[in-house]
Amino acid sequence: MHLKIITIAALLVLSSCSDREPSVVSTLPAPMPVDLVIENVTVIDPEQRSVSANRNVTINAGRIVAIEGDSRANALEPKHVVDGSGKFLIPGLMDMHVHTAVRPVTEDTFKLLIANGVTGVRDMSADCWEPRGELFLCIDEMRDYARRIKAGEITGPRLLRLSSAIVQSAPTWQLPEDPDPAYSPITAEQGRSIANSLHQSGVDLIKIYDRFHPDAYRAMLEEASLLGLEVSGHLPIFVSTAEASDLGQRSIEHARDILTDCSDFGPVYRSGNMAMLNGETEAGWPKQDDLRVQSVTGFNPERCDALLSKLANNATHYVPTHGTRELDFRAGQDEYRNNPCMVLMSAFVLNDWQRDLDKTASQNAERLPEYEAYYQHGLQLTKRAIDADVPVMIGTDANDTMIIPGISLHEEMARFAEAGIEPMDILRAATSTPATYLDREDDFGGVSTGKIADLLLLSSNPLEDISATRDISAVIFGGELMDRTRLTSILRTLPSEQSEVDEAKKDRCLGLHE
């Protein structure tokens, strides 16, 4: 009691001294300045499969520094406060199969991605072959773009992993005139050589294609493993999914090879290709039309479950890109071809897409039911893979025909939902599973203290309807708040050439995403 009286008396005496003017308030710590607080928001954390209502999320210096359940502490002095009432906070989305390194459309692609909530990408063709051409960017240019995005000099997603140009034994369209034969390895020695060459070039992974001699492929994978260099992409037509997984191929792209090897036709297809390669038969190469049909009709659940178990045990990632299979049977449909958001794409891209649509529609007209069945079967096997704990990641093949960057990721998520995959698992395929693949769980994939603040603030609940990921109120990128007005303004500048743009159609497109 005496101590209390003395303390109060001392404060009164001190407060009466006009030359020092101390106060009780001056003994409290000064408010801590922070960049951003999102108040009263529902946090959805796919990494932990958790949902937490009425959270206050504090962001500073580009990272999440606190997630609290009570009212915002008076000790904080935020530069920006966002009312998250009725809104939902999820990690920024990652598209794990894009193509941004096409010079005429690179920066437009970056804008489309970030404005649609895609905060990180894996580019699956981020280098060129020497001598350099005018169309494809090279790895040093892509690294510079990554630096500029990180520094805030230009708008775009994080370029999280950058692949080589396409590698296979047969020449590809990316090769320059009179290319070095080393770019198309056939022998085991050439396979080891190109692994070393690409490792020295500074790419993050080797992107392979399907016309790859098995001797060169196996030797390249062995050498790449010794170098710590990832190999991902298509599968050689001679090599099964199971063998590729055992050899260490890190990811398998597109809903194709797993469908083949989940069927009884798989061994027939692989052995038939090997027989042709070795000159042991005159029967001809197995036909792609037979492959599509028999992958569906010859489906073997036991064979498939054994394969999926192997992929899960080997941590072989799967990126099905179902949108590229949807194109096969919808290329002639007016509704499909007249997507209003195509108005955001450049004439350079649209002209190429138009040619591909016309060609695909004319070739596939008589076999549309087969193509649609193949697409639907692919969806079901993606659900089967997720149920078997295969690490499935969402990728789109952005900039391929009808695959509009950014927008296409939400369309691919809708396809996952069409397959019966639960919304939380869909979110994981675009957030926490990519973070694990990248070995960046400390930075990405969830909403928790310490992670980089790449986040989406949604106006509706994606766990009730995955299409809510389109309903973006704001993107937070490295702690920087990009509200709906700013995101819409970015989209309104596209395409950058702005030649004869149908503004009414653009309004319809933006209405889908505002």
C-alpha positions in Angstrom: 0.0 0.0 0.0 2.8 2.4 0.9 4.6 1.5 -2.4 1.5 2.3 -4.4 1.1 5.7 -2.8 4.7 6.6 -3.2 4.6 5.6 -6.9 1.6 7.6 -7.7 3.0 10.6 -5.7 6.3 10.3 -7.6 4.4 10.4 -10.9 2.5 13.4 -9.8 5.7 15.2 -8.8 7.3 14.4 -12.1 4.3 15.5 -14.1 4.5 18.9 -12.3 8.0 19.6 -13.6 7.5 21.7 -16.6 11.0 21.5 -17.9 10.8 17.7 -18.4 7.1 17.1 -18.9 7.1 13.3 -18.4 3.9 11.4 -18.5 2.6 7.9 -17.9 2.2 7.4 -21.6 5.8 8.1 -22.2 6.7 5.0 -20.2 4.9 2.8 -22.8 6.7 1.5 -25.9 6.1 3.5 -29.1 3.8 1.9 -31.6 5.7 -0.5 -34.0 5.4 0.6 -37.6 4.3 -2.2 -39.9 3.3 -2.2 -43.6 -0.1 -3.8 -43.6 -2.7 -5.3 -41.4 -5.7 -7.3 -42.7 -8.4 -7.3 -40.0 -11.1 -9.8 -39.2 -10.4 -12.1 -42.2 -10.9 -15.8 -42.5 -7.6 -17.5 -43.1 -7.5 -20.6 -45.3 -4.2 -22.4 -45.0 -3.9 -25.3 -47.5 -0.6 -26.4 -46.0 -2.2 -27.1 -42.7 -5.7 -27.9 -44.1 -7.0 -25.3 -41.6 -9.6 -22.6 -41.6 -9.4 -19.8 -39.0 -12.1 -17.1 -38.8 -11.7 -13.5 -37.5 -7.9 -13.3 -37.8 -5.8 -10.2 -37.9 -2.8 -10.8 -40.2 0.1 -8.4 -39.9 2.6 -8.0 -42.7 5.9 -6.2 -42.6 9.1 -6.2 -44.8 7.5 -8.6 -47.2 6.6 -11.4 -44.7 3.8 -12.4 -42.4 4.9 -11.4 -38.9 1.8 -12.2 -36.9 -1.7 -13.9 -37.1 -3.8 -13.1 -34.1 -7.3 -13.8 -33.1 -8.1 -10.7 -30.9 -8.5 -7.1 -32.0 -5.4 -5.4 -33.5 -2.9 -4.5 -30.9 -2.6 -0.8 -30.2 1.1 -1.2 -30.3 1.0 -1.5 -34.1 1.1 1.5 -36.4 0.3 0.1 -39.9 0.7 2.1 -43.1 -2.3 0.3 -44.5 -5.3 -1.4 -42.9 -7.6 -3.6 -44.9 -11.0 -4.7 -43.6 -11.2 -8.4 -44.2 -14.7 -8.8 -42.8 -16.5 -11.4 -44.9 -13.4 -12.1 -47.0 -11.0 -15.1 -47.2 -7.2 -15.0 -47.3 -5.3 -17.8 -49.2 -1.7 -18.1 -50.4 -0.9 -16.7 -53.8 -1.4 -19.3 -56.6 1.4 -20.9 -58.5 1.2 -22.1 -62.1 3.7 -24.9 -62.5 3.7 -25.0 -66.3 3.9 -21.8 -68.2 5.6 -20.3 -71.3 6.5 -16.7 -70.8 9.9 -16.6 -72.7 8.3 -15.6 -76.0 9.7 -12.1 -76.6 6.7 -10.3 -78.2 4.4 -11.3 -75.3 6.6 -11.8 -72.2 5.6 -8.6 -70.3 2.0 -8.9 -71.2 2.0 -12.5 -69.9 3.5 -11.3 -66.6 0.7 -8.8 -66.2 -2.0 -11.3 -66.9 -0.6 -13.7 -64.4 -0.2 -11.3 -61.5 -3.6 -9.6 -62.1 -5.3 -13.0 -61.9 -3.7 -13.9 -58.6 -0.8 -16.0 -59.9 2.2 -14.9 -57.8 4.7 -17.6 -58.8 5.4 -19.7 -61.9 7.6 -22.5 -63.3 8.6 -21.6 -66.8 9.0 -24.8 -68.9 10.9 -23.3 -71.8 13.0 -20.4 -70.4 16.1 -20.7 -72.5 17.3 -20.7 -76.1 19.9 -22.4 -78.3 22.9 -20.5 -79.7 23.1 -18.7 -82.0 20.3 -16.7 -80.6 17.1 -15.9 -82.6 14.6 -13.1 -82.3 11.7 -15.0 -80.9 12.7 -16.9 -77.8 14.3 -15.3 -74.7 17.4 -16.9 -73.2 18.2 -17.8 -69.6 20.2 -14.7 -68.9 17.3 -12.5 -70.1 14.9 -14.5 -68.0 17.1 -14.2 -64.9 17.2 -10.4 -65.5 13.4 -10.4 -65.6 13.3 -12.3 -62.3 15.5 -9.7 -60.8 13.5 -6.8 -62.1 10.2 -8.3 -60.8 11.7 -8.9 -57.4 13.0 -5.3 -57.3 9.5 -4.0 -58.2 10.7 -2.5 -61.5 8.1 -4.4 -63.5 4.8 -6.1 -62.7 4.9 -9.9 -62.7 5.0 -13.1 -60.7 8.0 -14.7 -59.2 9.9 -16.8 -61.8 10.5 -19.7 -59.4 12.1 -22.2 -61.7 13.4 -21.8 -65.2 13.9 -24.7 -67.6 16.1 -25.3 -70.5 14.9 -25.1 -74.1 13.3 -28.4 -75.2 15.7 -31.3 -75.4 15.1 -34.5 -77.4 16.9 -36.6 -80.0 14.8 -35.4 -82.9 15.2 -31.8 -84.0 12.7 -29.3 -82.4 11.2 -26.1 -83.7 13.3 -24.2 -81.2 16.6 -25.0 -82.8 18.4 -22.4 -85.0 19.4 -23.1 -88.5 22.3 -25.6 -88.8 22.2 -26.4 -85.1 25.0 -28.1 -83.2 24.2 -31.8 -83.2 24.9 -31.9 -79.5 21.6 -30.1 -79.0 19.8 -33.4 -80.1 21.5 -36.2 -78.1 21.2 -39.8 -79.4 24.0 -41.7 -77.7 24.7 -42.1 -74.0 27.8 -40.0 -74.3 25.8 -37.2 -75.9 23.2 -37.5 -73.1 25.8 -37.0 -70.4 27.4 -34.2 -72.4 24.2 -32.1 -72.7 23.5 -32.6 -69.0 26.8 -31.0 -68.2 26.4 -28.2 -70.8 23.0 -27.3 -69.5 24.2 -27.4 -65.9 26.9 -24.9 -66.8 24.3 -22.6 -68.6 22.5 -22.0 -65.3 19.1 -23.4 -66.0 17.2 -24.9 -63.1 16.0 -28.0 -64.9 16.2 -29.8 -68.2 12.9 -29.9 -70.1 12.6 -33.1 -72.1 10.3 -34.1 -75.0 9.0 -37.4 -76.2 11.3 -38.2 -79.2 14.2 -39.0 -77.0 16.5 -42.0 -77.6 16.4 -44.2 -74.5 20.2 -44.5 -74.3 20.7 -40.8 -74.3 17.8 -40.2 -71.9 19.0 -42.7 -69.3 22.6 -41.4 -69.4 21.4 -37.8 -69.2 19.3 -38.5 -66.1 22.2 -40.3 -64.4 24.5 -37.4 -65.1 22.0 -34.8 -64.1 21.4 -36.6 -60.8 25.2 -36.4 -60.1 25.1 -32.7 -60.9 22.0 -32.0 -58.8 20.1 -30.9 -61.9 16.4 -31.6 -62.3 15.0 -33.4 -65.3 11.2 -32.9 -66.0 8.8 -32.8 -68.9 7.3 -35.3 -71.3 8.3 -39.0 -71.4 10.3 -40.6 -74.2 7.9 -42.8 -76.1 10.2 -45.8 -75.4 10.2 -45.4 -71.6 7.3 -46.2 -69.2 6.1 -43.8 -66.5 7.3 -46.3 -63.8 10.8 -46.5 -65.3 11.1 -42.7 -65.6 10.0 -42.3 -62.0 12.6 -44.9 -60.8 15.3 -43.1 -62.9 14.5 -39.8 -61.1 12.5 -37.7 -63.5 11.1 -35.1 -61.2 7.8 -34.2 -62.8 5.7 -35.6 -65.6 3.7 -33.1 -67.7 0.3 -33.5 -69.4 -2.5 -36.0 -69.0 -1.1 -38.5 -71.5 1.7 -40.9 -70.3 0.1 -41.8 -67.0 -3.1 -42.6 -69.0 -1.1 -44.9 -71.3 0.7 -46.7 -68.5 -2.5 -47.1 -66.4 -3.8 -49.3 -69.3 -3.0 -52.7 -70.6 -2.0 -51.0 -73.9 1.0 -49.3 -72.1 3.4 -52.2 -72.5 2.3 -52.9 -76.0 2.8 -49.2 -76.9 6.3 -49.0 -75.4 7.5 -52.3 -76.7 6.1 -51.5 -80.2 8.1 -48.2 -80.2 11.3 -50.0 -79.1 10.8 -52.7 -81.8 10.6 -49.9 -84.5 13.6 -48.1 -83.1 15.7 -51.4 -83.2 14.4 -52.3 -86.7 12.8 -55.5 -85.4 9.4 -55.0 -87.0 7.8 -53.5 -90.1 4.4 -53.0 -88.4 5.0 -49.3 -88.2 4.9 -47.0 -85.2 1.9 -47.3 -82.8 -0.7 -44.8 -83.9 -1.7 -42.0 -81.6 -5.4 -42.5 -82.3 -5.0 -46.1 -81.1 -3.2 -44.8 -78.0 -6.1 -42.5 -77.1 -8.8 -45.1 -77.5 -7.0 -48.0 -75.9 -5.7 -45.9 -73.0 -9.4 -45.5 -72.1 -10.9 -48.9 -73.1 -7.8 -50.8 -71.7 -7.8 -49.1 -68.3 -6.5 -51.5 -65.7 -7.2 -50.4 -62.1 -4.7 -52.7 -60.5 -1.9 -51.7 -62.9 -2.8 -48.0 -62.4 -2.9 -48.2 -58.6 0.6 -49.9 -58.6 1.9 -47.1 -60.8 0.4 -44.3 -58.7 1.8 -45.9 -55.6 5.3 -45.8 -57.2 4.9 -42.2 -58.1 3.8 -41.3 -54.6 6.7 -43.2 -53.0 9.3 -41.6 -55.4 7.8 -38.1 -55.0 7.4 -37.9 -58.8 5.2 -34.9 -59.4 2.4 -34.8 -61.9 1.2 -31.7 -63.8 -1.8 -32.8 -66.0 -2.6 -29.5 -67.9 -6.1 -30.7 -68.7 -6.8 -27.6 -70.7 -4.6 -28.8 -73.6 -6.7 -32.0 -73.9 -9.9 -30.0 -73.8 -8.7 -28.2 -76.9 -8.6 -31.4 -78.8 -12.4 -31.9 -78.8 -13.6 -28.3 -78.4 -11.6 -26.6 -81.2 -14.6 -26.4 -83.5 -17.1 -25.0 -80.9 -18.0 -21.4 -81.3 -18.5 -20.9 -77.6 -15.0 -22.2 -76.9 -13.4 -20.2 -79.7 -15.1 -16.9 -78.7 -13.8 -16.7 -75.2 -14.3 -13.0 -74.4 -10.9 -12.9 -72.6 -9.1 -13.5 -75.8 -9.4 -9.8 -76.3 -6.5 -9.5 -73.8 -4.1 -11.4 -76.0 -2.0 -9.9 -78.8 -2.6 -10.3 -82.5 0.7 -12.2 -82.6 -0.7 -14.9 -80.3 -4.3 -14.9 -81.7 -3.1 -15.4 -85.3 -1.2 -18.5 -84.2 -4.1 -19.8 -82.1 -6.5 -19.4 -85.0 -4.4 -21.5 -87.3 -4.1 -24.2 -84.6 -7.8 -24.2 -83.8 -8.7 -24.6 -87.5 -6.2 -27.4 -88.0 -7.3 -29.2 -84.9 -11.0 -28.9 -85.7 -10.5 -30.2 -89.2 -8.4 -33.2 -88.1 -10.5 -34.3 -85.2 -14.0 -33.9 -86.5 -14.8 -37.6 -86.9 -13.2 -38.6 -83.6 -14.6 -36.1 -81.2 -16.2 -38.6 -78.9 -12.9 -40.4 -78.5 -11.1 -37.1 -77.7 -13.7 -36.2 -75.2 -13.6 -39.6 -73.5 -9.8 -39.3 -73.3 -10.1 -35.9 -71.7 -12.7 -37.1 -69.2 -10.6 -40.2 -68.4 -7.6 -37.9 -67.7 -9.7 -36.0 -65.2 -10.6 -39.1 -63.3 -7.0 -40.3 -63.2 -6.0 -37.0 -61.7 -8.5 -37.5 -58.9 -7.2 -41.1 -58.5 -3.6 -39.8 -58.3 -4.5 -37.2 -55.6 -6.4 -39.9 -53.7 -3.2 -42.0 -53.9 -1.1 -39.2 -52.5 0.8 -38.5 -55.8 2.0 -34.9 -55.5 -0.1 -33.3 -58.2 0.5 -29.7 -59.2 -1.7 -27.4 -61.2 -0.1 -26.1 -64.4 -1.7 -24.8 -67.5 0.7 -24.6 -70.5 0.0 -20.8 -70.5 0.3 -19.2 -73.9 -0.4 -22.5 -75.7 -3.6 -22.3 -77.8 -6.6 -21.1 -75.8 -4.6 -21.1 -72.6 -4.8 -17.5 -71.5 -2.2 -16.8 -68.9 -3.6 -16.3 -65.4 -7.2 -16.9 -66.3 -6.4 -20.4 -67.4 -5.2 -21.3 -63.9 -8.7 -20.7 -62.6 -10.1 -22.7 -65.5 -7.8 -25.6 -64.7 -9.0 -25.5 -61.0 -12.5 -25.7 -62.3 -11.5 -28.9 -64.2 -10.1 -30.4 -61.1 -13.5 -29.7 -59.4 -15.2 -31.3 -62.4 -13.2 -34.4 -61.6 -14.6 -34.5 -58.1 -11.5 -33.2 -56.3 -12.2 -31.4 -53.0 -11.6 -27.7 -53.0 -8.9 -27.9 -50.3 -7.0 -30.4 -52.4 -7.3 -28.2 -55.4 -5.9 -25.3 -53.5 -3.0 -27.5 -52.3 -2.2 -28.4 -55.9 -1.7 -24.7 -56.6 0.0 -23.7 -53.3 1.5 -26.1 -50.8 2.5 -28.9 -53.2 4.4 -26.6 -55.5 6.1 -25.1 -52.4 7.3 -28.6 -51.4 8.4 -29.4 -55.0 10.5 -26.1 -54.9 11.8 -26.9 -51.4 10.5 -23.5 -50.4 8.0 -24.5 -47.7 9.5 -21.8 -45.4 8.5 -19.2 -47.9 5.4 -20.3 -49.8 2.4 -22.6 -49.8 0.5 -21.5 -46.7 -0.7 -18.6 -44.6 1.5 -18.6 -41.5 4.0 -16.5 -39.6 7.3 -16.2 -41.3 6.2 -16.9 -44.9 6.6 -14.4 -47.7 3.4 -12.4 -48.0 2.3 -13.5 -51.4 -1.5 -13.8 -50.7 -4.9 -13.4 -52.3 -7.8 -11.7 -50.6 -11.0 -13.2 -51.9 -14.5 -11.9 -51.6 -16.1 -15.4 -51.5 -15.2 -18.8 -50.0 -13.2 -21.1 -52.3 -14.0 -24.1 -50.0 -17.6 -23.7 -51.0 -17.0 -23.2 -54.7 -13.5 -23.2 -56.2 -14.6 -20.6 -58.7 -14.3 -18.1 -55.8 -10.5 -17.9 -56.6 -11.6 -15.6 -59.5 -13.3 -13.3 -57.0 -10.2 -11.4 -56.1 -10.5 -8.4 -53.9 -6.7 -7.9 -53.7 -3.4 -9.5 -54.4 -0.6 -9.0 -51.9 2.8 -9.6 -53.5 5.8 -9.5 -51.3 3.7 -7.5 -48.8 2.6 -4.9 -51.5 -1.1 -4.4 -51.6 -2.6 -4.4 -55.1 -6.3 -3.7 -54.8 -9.1 -4.6 -57.3 -8.9 -1.1 -58.9 -5.2 -1.5 -59.6 -5.6 -5.1 -60.9 -8.3 -4.0 -63.2 -6.2 -1.1 -64.5 -3.4 -3.5 -65.3 -5.8 -5.7 -67.3 -7.2 -2.7 -69.2 -3.7 -1.9 -70.6 -3.7 -5.3 -72.4 -2.7 -6.1 -75.0 0.1 -3.7 -74.9 -0.2 -3.0 -78.7 -3.8 -1.9 -78.2 -4.7 -2.2 -81.9 -8.4 -2.4 -82.7 -9.4 -3.8 -79.2 -13.1 -4.6 -78.8 -13.7 -2.7 -75.5 -17.2 -4.2 -75.1 -15.7 -7.6 -75.2 -13.0 -6.6 -72.8 -15.6 -5.3 -70.4 -17.3 -8.7 -70.5 -14.0 -10.4 -69.8 -13.2 -8.2 -66.9 -16.7 -8.6 -65.5 -15.9 -12.3 -65.1 -12.9 -11.5 -62.9 -13.8 -8.4 -60.9 
